Amino acid sequence: LIAVVSIKNLLRIIIPPGLLQKNIIPLRVGQEYSIDKLCSRLVGMGYKNEVEVSQVGDFARRGGIVDIFSPSERLPLRLDFFGDTIESCRFFDPKTQRSSDAAVQTGDDDEFLILPVREVFLDDISTADPQLWDKLHENGLYEGIEQDVSLLYENSATFYDYLSPARTITIFDEYQYLQDIAEDFHRETVEMYAKRLEERAKPKRAADP
């Protein structure tokens, strides 16, 4: 495995590997899975509930049919439920919304992985900060929420936590600029933290009567 990342992403605080693994949903034909629970989890993983699925990160429910466009697939998936049992699962064309008979999966071993589309998962947030809870209740997965990972979860990680130390070799391109980049990143982080503290210190506006 070769991963090319910027120094900023290498240093950025992210969710731990176990939390990511917890929010990958394996599905297969014949499996029982509550449709309501599935849709709720999709929202918590960053999916948008749309009338029709058109792009990665969309899902749509029509009765016992749930369409999902996971980042793990080239085309969206259409799950046909009978009660809470997945009867069939097939790919479909998001432009025509028509299923492809050639892609029908019928075997019990045909498993699909539904990956999250955001780096933050609503169902696992454990912050004790009431202001953050207010922000989450008002906006859900708000813009820039990934920058608040260390405030939202009890545990956090970096990119290196996803790698095996015994099998990892780090090569820095243009090493002579590394110190300057790291200092710029540190300065930006301190400034952002100071700005957040300033915003949190401001009194909330009273609701209009």
Salt bridges, closest charged atoms under 4 A:
ASP36 OD1 - ARG61 NH1 2.62
ASP67 OD2 - ARG62 NH1 3.03
ASP67 OD1 - ARG78 NE 2.80
ASP101 OD1 - ARG90 NH1 3.44
GLU111 OE2 - ARG28 NH2 2.26
GLU119 OE1 - ARG12 NH2 3.12
ASP124 OD1 - LYS22 NZ 2.50
ASP129 OD2 - ARG200 NH2 2.35
ASP134 OD2 - LYS204 NZ 3.88
GLU138 OE2 - LYS204 NZ 3.99
GLU146 OE2 - ARG118 NE 2.81
ASP148 OD1 - ARG196 NH1 2.23
ASP184 OD1 - ARG187 NH1 2.89
GLU188 OE1 - LYS8 NZ 3.22
GLU191 OE2 - ARG187 NE 3.79
